[in-house]
Amino acid sequence: MDIILNLLPHLLNGLALGLLFALIALGFMLIVGVMELINLAHGSLFALGAYVAMTIIDPNLSGYGAFGEWYMGLSLTLRYIIALAFAPVIVAFVGMGLEICMRRTYGKKAEYGLLLTYGAALVLEETIRITWGSAEQVLQIPDAISGAFIAGGMIYSNYRFFAAGFGLVLILVVWLFLEKTPYGSIIKAGAHDSEMVRALGVNLTRLRLLVFGLGAGLSAIAGVVLTPIWGLRPHVGVDVVIPAFLIIVLGGIGSFWGAVIGGILVGLTVGIVGALAPEWSLMSMYILLIIVITFRTRGLLGKKSALEN
């Protein structure tokens, strides 16, 4: 019992991390499903979202006259909400711009798209360094969700609970959008058979643009919420894109709930192993992938392929 109680904070931390991992992976999965493209710039969009949010929260507008004084007079809570709302929108437009650049690679070998998104990741990372510098930054959070509390003799982070709750709510919102709206139905249909969607009169070019923007926005909003836990540095995107790809393979490519379950499993695994053997925490998610793929090659909820017949 004592072991369980000692591990409980790490389980909660892992759950919060897993839900946010799932949010990152969902955006990655949508782009892979509809565009059949592995977006290597996904992590850089995550980082860009966090930096944009940091600037919105504390823009240092002292030289901007009355507007600067008025804006900085707003409470930190209100500025944080504004950042949480607008940073993903800004990054979504950046993602749409990237998709427009990628259109010349459609119909060609997959390597063209991979190289373009890899180059875009390098450009975004260097742009972050030029704009915000190479030093580690801090994204301010309101007092209402900072700090900690004690329960059962254990210390729990308020922010971890906020991050877990926010991640869960947003995952449900994305699910409702995909399952209960006409636009969600079109996106799901495009993920299964894009040519049939085109034959039915759907503008596939516009669909790809919107899906890429949605995926980029989800990555950015995860960046805003995850940054106070992970820290903010220009190369944080590299730390994100590999777990995102691992999670969609673990959960099953194209599976919404597979990505969610995969993200939670990775988060819990990293959290528990990090408590018992910190040096193995990152390695543990790769070991988890190997174990799952060994017994289920298509991932947890992936569809059966012709290779398994």
TAMOHU-V266600 format. One record per residue. N is the residue number from 1. RES is the residue in three letters. D_CENTER is the distance of its C-alpha to the mean C-alpha in Angstrom with 2 decimals. Layout:
BEGIN
n-><N:N>
res-><RES:RES>
d_center-><D_CENTER:D_CENTER>
END
This chain:
BEGIN
n-><1:2:3:4:5:6:7:8:9:10:11:12:13:14:15:16:17:18:19:20:21:22:23:24:25:26:27:28:29:30:31:32:33:34:35:36:37:38:39:40:41:42:43:44:45:46:47:48:49:50:51:52:53:54:55:56:57:58:59:60:61:62:63:64:65:66:67:68:69:70:71:72:73:74:75:76:77:78:79:80:81:82:83:84:85:86:87:88:89:90:91:92:93:94:95:96:97:98:99:100:101:102:103:104:105:106:107:108:109:110:111:112:113:114:115:116:117:118:119:120:121:122:123:124:125:126:127:128:129:130:131:132:133:134:135:136:137:138:139:140:141:142:143:144:145:146:147:148:149:150:151:152:153:154:155:156:157:158:159:160:161:162:163:164:165:166:167:168:169:170:171:172:173:174:175:176:177:178:179:180:181:182:183:184:185:186:187:188:189:190:191:192:193:194:195:196:197:198:199:200:201:202:203:204:205:206:207:208:209:210:211:212:213:214:215:216:217:218:219:220:221:222:223:224:225:226:227:228:229:230:231:232:233:234:235:236:237:238:239:240:241:242:243:244:245:246:247:248:249:250:251:252:253:254:255:256:257:258:259:260:261:262:263:264:265:266:267:268:269:270:271:272:273:274:275:276:277:278:279:280:281:282:283:284:285:286:287:288:289:290:291:292:293:294:295:296:297:298:299:300:301:302:303:304:305:306:307:308:309>
res-><MET:ASP:ILE:ILE:LEU:ASN:LEU:LEU:PRO:HIS:LEU:LEU:ASN:GLY:LEU:ALA:LEU:GLY:LEU:LEU:PHE:ALA:LEU:ILE:ALA:LEU:GLY:PHE:MET:LEU:ILE:VAL:GLY:VAL:MET:GLU:LEU:ILE:ASN:LEU:ALA:HIS:GLY:SER:LEU:PHE:ALA:LEU:GLY:ALA:TYR:VAL:ALA:MET:THR:ILE:ILE:ASP:PRO:ASN:LEU:SER:GLY:TYR:GLY:ALA:PHE:GLY:GLU:TRP:TYR:MET:GLY:LEU:SER:LEU:THR:LEU:ARG:TYR:ILE:ILE:ALA:LEU:ALA:PHE:ALA:PRO:VAL:ILE:VAL:ALA:PHE:VAL:GLY:MET:GLY:LEU:GLU:ILE:CYS:MET:ARG:ARG:THR:TYR:GLY:LYS:LYS:ALA:GLU:TYR:GLY:LEU:LEU:LEU:THR:TYR:GLY:ALA:ALA:LEU:VAL:LEU:GLU:GLU:THR:ILE:ARG:ILE:THR:TRP:GLY:SER:ALA:GLU:GLN:VAL:LEU:GLN:ILE:PRO:ASP:ALA:ILE:SER:GLY:ALA:PHE:ILE:ALA:GLY:GLY:MET:ILE:TYR:SER:ASN:TYR:ARG:PHE:PHE:ALA:ALA:GLY:PHE:GLY:LEU:VAL:LEU:ILE:LEU:VAL:VAL:TRP:LEU:PHE:LEU:GLU:LYS:THR:PRO:TYR:GLY:SER:ILE:ILE:LYS:ALA:GLY:ALA:HIS:ASP:SER:GLU:MET:VAL:ARG:ALA:LEU:GLY:VAL:ASN:LEU:THR:ARG:LEU:ARG:LEU:LEU:VAL:PHE:GLY:LEU:GLY:ALA:GLY:LEU:SER:ALA:ILE:ALA:GLY:VAL:VAL:LEU:THR:PRO:ILE:TRP:GLY:LEU:ARG:PRO:HIS:VAL:GLY:VAL:ASP:VAL:VAL:ILE:PRO:ALA:PHE:LEU:ILE:ILE:VAL:LEU:GLY:GLY:ILE:GLY:SER:PHE:TRP:GLY:ALA:VAL:ILE:GLY:GLY:ILE:LEU:VAL:GLY:LEU:THR:VAL:GLY:ILE:VAL:GLY:ALA:LEU:ALA:PRO:GLU:TRP:SER:LEU:MET:SER:MET:TYR:ILE:LEU:LEU:ILE:ILE:VAL:ILE:THR:PHE:ARG:THR:ARG:GLY:LEU:LEU:GLY:LYS:LYS:SER:ALA:LEU:GLU:ASN>
d_center-><34.51:34.15:31.63:29.49:29.81:28.91:25.79:24.73:22.86:20.98:20.24:18.89:16.78:15.51:14.86:12.83:10.78:10.63:9.56:6.48:6.00:6.96:4.75:1.98:5.72:7.15:6.43:7.59:10.29:11.58:12.27:13.86:15.80:17.25:17.71:18.21:16.46:14.20:12.35:12.77:11.75:8.03:7.77:10.45:8.94:6.32:9.74:11.65:10.04:11.04:14.38:15.15:14.66:16.89:19.41:19.55:20.14:22.76:23.91:27.30:29.21:32.56:34.14:33.20:36.07:36.11:32.61:31.15:33.29:32.42:28.65:28.76:31.03:28.30:27.01:23.91:22.57:23.09:21.62:18.43:18.27:18.98:16.19:13.67:15.21:15.89:13.32:10.81:14.09:15.19:12.19:12.49:16.09:15.36:13.38:16.47:18.70:17.19:17.75:21.30:21.91:20.91:23.46:26.23:24.55:24.53:27.24:27.48:26.53:22.89:23.47:23.78:20.25:18.90:21.10:20.21:16.42:17.32:19.69:17.28:14.96:18.21:19.29:16.22:16.45:20.18:19.93:17.97:20.76:23.46:22.24:21.16:22.80:21.96:22.45:19.86:19.14:18.77:16.87:19.41:18.89:21.69:24.36:23.87:20.64:21.63:24.24:25.02:27.52:29.80:30.28:32.53:33.07:29.39:27.15:23.84:21.26:20.98:17.55:16.21:17.71:16.27:12.65:13.42:15.22:12.78:9.97:12.87:14.23:11.31:10.96:14.71:14.70:12.67:15.10:18.02:17.19:17.11:20.11:22.30:22.26:23.98:21.07:18.91:21.90:22.16:18.55:19.22:22.59:21.30:19.09:22.33:24.92:24.25:27.94:29.12:26.91:28.53:31.92:31.46:31.21:27.50:26.59:24.24:23.69:22.50:20.34:18.52:18.18:16.73:14.28:13.03:12.87:11.05:8.32:8.27:8.55:5.68:3.52:6.55:7.07:4.54:6.41:9.48:9.55:8.73:11.06:14.23:13.65:12.77:14.71:14.38:15.93:15.88:14.96:11.96:9.97:12.26:11.32:7.67:8.64:11.35:9.85:7.42:10.79:12.72:11.12:11.87:15.24:15.88:15.26:16.95:15.88:15.90:15.85:13.71:15.03:15.06:11.27:11.45:14.47:13.28:10.31:13.02:15.55:13.74:13.10:16.73:18.09:16.76:17.96:21.35:22.10:21.16:23.80:26.41:25.93:23.48:24.23:22.95:19.62:17.46:20.05:19.88:16.69:18.47:21.59:19.91:18.82:22.41:23.95:22.15:22.65:26.24:27.12:24.89:24.18:22.11:19.67:19.91:19.88:20.24:23.27:26.48:27.22:30.65:30.69:31.02:34.06>
END
